Amino acid sequence: MNSGQLTRKQLRALEARGALPATAHATPGAQIGLLASCATDEDRNLVDEVLGRSVTLDGEKLSAVVRTTREVRRESIRFFESSVAIGRSVTRLRSILERDEFTRVISASPRLFGLSRSIIIQLMAVADGVDQNIIPAEIAPRSYSVYYQLAILPPEARRLAIEQKVLRPDVTRSEIIAFKQRAMADHRRLSGLGSVITGERSRKARRAELLRVRDRLERELKVVEAELRQIEMPLAS
């Protein structure tokens, strides 16, 4: 069997999922063409965009790319769900152990769980975010590392990401980091503008205060000068 040919077991599995017609395993020589014919317009457009028309028109290559793409996406969803389950499981210990005991568990993550401390912390944050539904499920990323980048954002930044349609299931970590950098730059710019406005208001308030002081001193000076004149008049005579 060549690398592009599917076994009958694989074909039956695809058939059971509705990915192939029931006659797919009847003609082994047509397996590649059958799988390629199951490629959706979206599949073909994506392959065409990434690899070019020559691959799209090659039944063997198209079927291989489509099959791999579907398998990876399916497994990535399972991986994300497993990541959330791990985070929940470790989080449950927090309500059972004393604080210092739980801290020691997290520190010993490599020995206890076979995962680094940083990964366990990320998975806990992701599980907490999923359980609190901080991102609508229909646009939530299916990568725990991307979801974590969103989970640690302030709520207003996540709302902005939703409004700007940055969030989608296939959003990449680099896109989220770029969004965070833009958001931080905007925040600094607005903060700087706020400081300028605040400084301008402070200067105006200080000027008004000094003008009031000057008016008071001028009134007091007039009183002093009048009293001096009264004192000096007898002396002059």
Phi and psi in degrees as a GROMACS rama.xvg file:
@    title "Ramachandran Plot"
@    xaxis  label "Phi"
@    yaxis  label "Psi"
@TYPE xy
-78.3399  170.56  ASN-2
-65.2475  -22.0518  SER-3
-89.9401  -3.77213  GLY-4
-95.2583  139.351  GLN-5
-95.1189  148.299  LEU-6
-76.3  163.112  THR-7
-62.6596  -35.3004  ARG-8
-63.1585  -43.4244  LYS-9
-64.4034  -40.2018  GLN-10
-64.6921  -41.5073  LEU-11
-63.9837  -37.2908  ARG-12
-64.5707  -43.0309  ALA-13
-64.4635  -39.9847  LEU-14
-63.09  -41.1883  GLU-15
-64.4015  -31.247  ALA-16
-86.0272  -0.306481  ARG-17
81.3065  11.2649  GLY-18
-82.9122  -17.7364  ALA-19
-135.114  151.42  LEU-20
-68.6716  159.593  PRO-21
-64.1433  -20.4419  ALA-22
-91.0066  7.28109  THR-23
-61.4803  -39.6456  ALA-24
-84.4671  1.96963  HIS-25
-78.5311  -27.8728  ALA-26
-128.741  88.8832  THR-27
-53.8669  -34.0965  PRO-28
-66.9089  -18.054  GLY-29
-103.839  10.3234  ALA-30
-57.7001  -45.9725  GLN-31
-62.1054  -44.8655  ILE-32
-64.1129  -36.8141  GLY-33
-65.5917  -44.7748  LEU-34
-65.9111  -40.1198  LEU-35
-63.2719  -35.0729  ALA-36
-69.6434  -19.0347  SER-37
-83.1515  -7.38987  CYS-38
-66.5999  131.577  ALA-39
-78.6345  169.319  THR-40
-60.0417  -36.2042  ASP-41
-64.05  -41.6435  GLU-42
-59.7214  -48.955  ASP-43
-64.0195  -42.0319  ARG-44
-63.7178  -39.2906  ASN-45
-66.8082  -46.0463  LEU-46
-63.5805  -41.2272  VAL-47
-61.7901  -40.7619  ASP-48
-68.2708  -39.7066  GLU-49
-83.8351  -42.7501  VAL-50
-113.847  -14.4742  LEU-51
100.614  164.904  GLY-52
-65.1004  -30.9009  ARG-53
-61.3836  -37.3553  SER-54
-74.0696  -38.8288  VAL-55
-60.8659  -36.056  THR-56
-84.9492  -8.93519  LEU-57
-92.8102  108.407  ASP-58
-57.3836  -41.4495  GLY-59
-65.6933  -47.5732  GLU-60
-66.893  -42.5506  LYS-61
-61.0192  -45.5887  LEU-62
-64.3497  -38.5317  SER-63
-65.5539  -44.0796  ALA-64
-66.5898  -44.5399  VAL-65
-63.1525  -44.2084  VAL-66
-61.3698  -45.6239  ARG-67
-64.9225  -42.0149  THR-68
-59.5934  -45.1272  THR-69
-66.4573  -40.2529  ARG-70
-64.5523  -44.3801  GLU-71
-64.883  -42.9235  VAL-72
-62.6094  -41.7432  ARG-73
-63.66  -45.3017  ARG-74
-69.5477  -31.291  GLU-75
-66.9398  -35.0402  SER-76
-64.8138  -43.5197  ILE-77
-62.4943  -39.6829  ARG-78
-64.2634  -41.3924  PHE-79
-63.6593  -45.1236  PHE-80
-62.1944  -38.4757  GLU-81
-65.8259  -38.0268  SER-82
-62.8157  -42.5906  SER-83
-64.6433  -41.3634  VAL-84
-62.6611  -39.3622  ALA-85
-63.5497  -46.3161  ILE-86
-59.612  -42.4975  GLY-87
-64.2092  -42.9375  ARG-88
-60.7922  -45.7633  SER-89
-68.6605  -37.8295  VAL-90
-60.9731  -34.5761  THR-91
-60.5317  -28.6105  ARG-92
-64.8566  -26.3348  LEU-93
-60.5711  -34.6592  ARG-94
-83.784  -8.86396  SER-95
-103.056  -41.915  ILE-96
-88.8303  158.206  LEU-97
-68.5472  160.828  GLU-98
-58.0208  -45.6387  ARG-99
-68.9684  -31.4074  ASP-100
-66.7698  -44.2781  GLU-101
-64.094  -37.9977  PHE-102
-61.584  -39.9751  THR-103
-67.2612  -35.3195  ARG-104
-62.1814  -46.6324  VAL-105
-63.5961  -41.3412  ILE-106
-63.795  -31.4895  SER-107
-95.397  20.4867  ALA-108
-51.5433  -44.7112  SER-109
-58.5645  -38.6999  PRO-110
-77.1107  -38.6462  ARG-111
-81.7983  -42.558  LEU-112
-113.837  -11.4622  PHE-113
75.2059  14.4878  GLY-114
-128.376  149.132  LEU-115
-67.7725  159.177  SER-116
-57.5082  -43.2025  ARG-117
-64.4289  -39.1859  SER-118
-66.7524  -43.1774  ILE-119
-60.044  -43.1676  ILE-120
-62.031  -41.5534  ILE-121
-64.2391  -43.4903  GLN-122
-64.9565  -35.9341  LEU-123
-65.0315  -41.894  MET-124
-65.0219  -39.5972  ALA-125
-65.5319  -45.772  VAL-126
-60.7416  -41.8926  ALA-127
-63.5886  -41.6044  ASP-128
-64.0748  -41.8127  GLY-129
-64.2625  -44.863  VAL-130
-66.4711  -30.8397  ASP-131
-89.786  -1.15533  GLN-132
53.2748  48.5684  ASN-133
-71.2807  -18.5737  ILE-134
-129.22  128.67  ILE-135
-52.3192  133.742  PRO-136
-56.6495  -34.3978  ALA-137
-70.4272  -17.6571  GLU-138
-120.604  5.88054  ILE-139
-71.2351  137.06  ALA-140
-62.9201  151.005  PRO-141
-103.641  20.2811  ARG-142
-117.709  129.278  SER-143
-65.5412  -34.0169  TYR-144
-69.3027  -35.395  SER-145
-71.8791  -43.5867  VAL-146
-60.683  -38.8603  TYR-147
-61.8079  -41.9509  TYR-148
-58.722  -33.414  GLN-149
-79.7282  -35.1276  LEU-150
-63.5154  -31.0142  ALA-151
-89.8667  -0.518918  ILE-152
-75.227  151.289  LEU-153
-63.0475  150.062  PRO-154
-53.0078  -39.4803  PRO-155
-65.9137  -31.9282  GLU-156
-69.8974  -38.8527  ALA-157
-64.6052  -40.4509  ARG-158
-61.5281  -40.3951  ARG-159
-63.9282  -40.6015  LEU-160
-62.9321  -37.6596  ALA-161
-68.414  -44.1778  ILE-162
-62.7117  -37.752  GLU-163
-84.6159  4.40881  GLN-164
58.0373  33.721  LYS-165
-74.2104  -33.9036  VAL-166
-81.6391  134.55  LEU-167
-163.211  160.689  ARG-168
-57.4905  -30.8112  PRO-169
-103.302  16.6096  ASP-170
-62.1018  142.644  VAL-171
-95.7722  162.139  THR-172
-62.4107  -39.1949  ARG-173
-64.2847  -34.8563  SER-174
-66.8216  -40.4776  GLU-175
-66.7426  -41.9053  ILE-176
-63.05  -40.6912  ILE-177
-63.2392  -40.2133  ALA-178
-63.097  -42.9017  PHE-179
-60.9577  -40.2358  LYS-180
-65.418  -41.2977  GLN-181
-64.4096  -42.3844  ARG-182
-63.6406  -40.5312  ALA-183
-66.4278  -39.6704  MET-184
-63.9424  -42.4565  ALA-185
-63.5854  -39.7251  ASP-186
-63.3132  -43.8692  HIS-187
-63.8918  -40.4776  ARG-188
-63.7824  -45.0198  ARG-189
-67.5186  -36.1126  LEU-190
-65.1028  -40.8107  SER-191
-64.0591  -41.3286  GLY-192
-63.1393  -39.596  LEU-193
-63.6684  -38.1256  GLY-194
-65.7451  -39.1397  SER-195
-63.416  -45.0693  VAL-196
-63.5092  -43.942  ILE-197
-63.0413  -41.5576  THR-198
-63.8512  -39.8036  GLY-199
-64.7058  -41.7195  GLU-200
-64.6125  -39.1607  ARG-201
-64.9392  -41.3837  SER-202
-64.4715  -40.4882  ARG-203
-65.3679  -41.2945  LYS-204
-64.7783  -41.0923  ALA-205
-65.6449  -39.853  ARG-206
-61.8538  -43.2938  ARG-207
-62.8385  -39.7878  ALA-208
-64.2735  -42.7697  GLU-209
-67.0615  -36.0022  LEU-210
-63.5942  -38.206  LEU-211
-66.2189  -40.4862  ARG-212
-63.4167  -43.8893  VAL-213
-61.5373  -42.4492  ARG-214
-61.8513  -41.4894  ASP-215
-65.1211  -43.1066  ARG-216
-65.9845  -36.5599  LEU-217
-64.2946  -40.1213  GLU-218
-65.1555  -42.9548  ARG-219
-65.2611  -37.1305  GLU-220
-64.2387  -38.2932  LEU-221
-63.1676  -40.7475  LYS-222
-64.2249  -43.4444  VAL-223
-62.6153  -45.5898  VAL-224
-64.2039  -36.7605  GLU-225
-66.1954  -41.141  ALA-226
-67.2536  -38.8351  GLU-227
-61.8658  -40.8363  LEU-228
-62.6173  -39.8229  ARG-229
-64.7151  -38.7729  GLN-230
-70.6116  -38.4037  ILE-231
-76.5419  -22.2658  GLU-232
-62.3373  -50.574  MET-233
-62.8506  -34.2858  PRO-234
-66.1707  -36.3278  LEU-235
-69.8974  -28.5553  ALA-236
